[in-house]
Amino acid sequence: MAESPITPRAQDFAAWYQDVVLQGDLAEPAEIVKGCMVIKPNGYAVWELLQRELDQRFKATGHQNVYFPLLIPQSFMQREAEHVEGFSPELAVVTIAGGKELDEPYVIRPTSETIIGHFFARWIQSWRDLPMLVNQWANVMRWELRTRMFLRTTEFLWQEGHTAHSSHEEALEEVLRMLNVYAEVAEDVMAIPVIKGAKTQSEKFAGALRTFSIEAMMQNGLALQAGTSHDLGQNFGKAFDVRFQNKQGQLEYVWQTSWGVSTRLIGGLVMTHSDDKGLVLPPRIAPVKAVLVPIYRKDEERANVLETGARIAAEVGAKLDDREGQTPGAKFFHWERRGVPIVLELGPRDLASGNIVIKRRDTAAKQSVSQSALAAALPAALDSMQKDLFDAARRRLDNNTVLANSLAEVESILADVTAEKGGGKFVMAHLKDDPACDARLKEFKATVRCVPLLDKFDGGGKCVVTGEPVERRVVIAKAY
Amino acid sequence: MAESPITPRAQDFAAWYQDVVLQGDLAEPAEIVKGCMVIKPNGYAVWELLQRELDQRFKATGHQNVYFPLLIPQSFMQREAEHVEGFSPELAVVTIAGGKELDEPYVIRPTSETIIGHFFARWIQSWRDLPMLVNQWANVMRWELRTRMFLRTTEFLWQEGHTAHSSHEEALEEVLRMLNVYAEVAEDVMAIPVIKGAKTQSEKFAGALRTFSIEAMMQNGLALQAGTSHDLGQNFGKAFDVRFQNKQGQLEYVWQTSWGVSTRLIGGLVMTHSDDKGLVLPPRIAPVKAVLVPIYRKDEERANVLETGARIAAEVGAKLDDREGQTPGAKFFHWERRGVPIVLELGPRDLASGNIVIKRRDTAAKQSVSQSALAAALPAALDSMQKDLFDAARRRLDNNTVLANSLAEVESILADVTAEKGGGKFVMAHLKDDPACDARLKEFKATVRCVPLLDKFDGGGKCVVTGEPVERRVVIAKAY
């Protein structure tokens, strides 16, 4: 992929996003397969780091990884009424296999509640088998009409946790525990501040009693749903006859949860931190934390600079960019676009002074430190960058969260907002949890993102649609 | 899954295998999806360890992970004549998506040479872009008629490496480099001795110039192809127009390789080491290396045993099985079936003497050591077990490798061998690499497994079919 200019954010945010993803070696569109992408080396390396961060937290909270089939008998999808209604339009269907028309077609999993429900029914007999806590890392497929790399692709990679419990209370604890894990990884690892909340009835997962999500704000003010955790109640238990004998010897349906995050998070990472020069990666999610670029003009400088550079790079765990036939400028440009947090510059003058230059990707600030102090200065610079990126995103979220006390106000605040032009806000307004109220927001292409778990505002008020009293303000925004 | 008896190997090897897989919590059949299985927690944990061992070696040899789409346009499969012929009968085809009949159906990848060829053509322009070294971890699907858990399932998990080079020589080096990586992981990590060799023309990968494989011998004497590495020549380069400008400024087709191992390796692991009591895992591929089972009868013993047990388990990195309501006997049985290499037994008498008992899964040998010596004795016991398992498998392979100098001899050696009854041999005979010669072996359900890279026998001789001179003996066996 040849390097080409990056569209400035102010000119066209959507074009900027596409440019950053392409030039950052994160992904490229696979037009020959509708709505799919190829995840390229830098993008996949970010995904591997994210998997590791999530996976260790899933295991620490008692979950075990498993793997269920990709294909699901079509009839399974129909067992839960809301589930089939929600997912039917998006299914990819296998009708031929091994050269023959199939008696019953299979769908490629859009999510695995149904097939896992089938196996839970085989595995769970007694309260002693509960809780059952499993997770799978998998690809899933939803045939979407409008796609964007990472944010919405027909095939995507994700994890899906599925658990069964003996009481609704315990299931709800699980739902919130995993929502907190997602929030922790988003904030502490990806430096993306999020709002935890409950979805309205019209925005919940098809088949859930209630869906919780973490919502993030992109640089254009649009919302991104970054992870969801569902209280499935006994809906799938009833659909797949998953019953257990309780301690009193009675048969009961299990209480289930499911929760997932996907490669979509990488899209959120790009749109939270990157700039007009390209990708910016928070250090904790950067596959390469620091690159040392040796600078020399004359041949006699070369050996000394490379030798010292190699020694320093090895000492501090930086990557040495000793490629021949590339100018230092070309190398800086290369790593800048790939979002590497720190570039270390080492030239003949640094050699003479015993110093080395630390340059941060986000601020472009340079700091000269003595080579002997680098082992301490580099992690400190990485930590500062991690914190500064989070703080900047947090400020952006706070500064673009506004109150509205009427539907007209909500509409006017969001009137001109598009993914391309930006200017989006999180509008905090009172709204009843009623599909009719959600529907009014559709008129100006906004949605309720969530009812925040933590009420930072002024509690109750009157619904801006119906005038009825509601307990707290909800987040209304245009969203991906 | 309730625990039930394990069929002895001598009675029915195939039934024994199925029992070990089920009782070892490795997998279970998913009858509702033809030929598929659910990979259960212990099986997936083994796969994760295997992935880590392989992945670090792929990265150390310069490969980067990427991810290509699951679906491949059907027409792509037809571009390479041998490839379409080899894979067409096994394809699962998506004909409907998003509620509509598709203009061009997609196939679920049976392997990704074609779609990767398409992208290599976009990415590769010049010799400077070469070598291109990528790998993906993915699920693939081949609609097989006869399936067995892990060994042959319609969907399986694998990695597929794909590389492009500027010369055939360099591509061949890559093919052998990765074959060696596979042999190293099989032997050093999984304790499975393998024979590295080249496939005959009639057994090679559909679309390759030449296929290399590692072949292992199971306890019933059947062969298992455990990994393959393909020299693709310029076949896919020509099919997908992957050309580069060489240093002389001329356009040339690239030379490609591909190589893969899959969850099939777990089947090989089971059939190499396990016994009539269930799964046996070599320590290096065991998710849990050691479990400490506390033994007590009286309540007043309980606190002391548990306290000391917890301390020791933490010190040596063992898992403490402090489950209530389970007898020590039930716990021993539980871990035995799951293949845990070492069980540490700690009871009141051990507490009094300051000792602890180390019990090995493979030999059932018990060794009492002082608690203070355990930190050294445990890793030593794990190392011995790893070595002993490999040595035993090596001896089995050597003892069941026999020479044959006529086709009648080959036939008679393999006459009564089946997967169920066992008694299989690796028969070393001279055979010409000609599909007509391979075909003669089909009469008695055997195949050429490979032409070994290392000639351990007596060099050239006369083909047992044609009488023509050939350079070395090949491995003939019945196989999975």
Interface residues (C-beta under 8 A of the other chain):
Chain A: M1 A30 I32 V33 K34 C36 M37 V38 I39 K40 P41 Y44 A45 W47 E48 Q64 N65 V66 Y67 F68 P69 L70 L71 I72 P73 F76 S88 P89 E90 L91 A92 V93 V94 T95 I96 A97 G98 G99 P105 Y106 I108 I115 H118 F119 W123 V134 A138 N139 M141 W143 L145 E155 L157
Chain B: M1 A30 I32 V33 K34 C36 M37 V38 I39 K40 P41 Y44 A45 W47 E48 Q64 N65 V66 Y67 F68 P69 L70 L71 I72 P73 F76 S88 P89 E90 L91 A92 V93 V94 T95 I96 A97 G98 G99 P105 Y106 I108 I115 H118 F119 W123 V134 A138 N139 M141 W143 L145 E155 L157
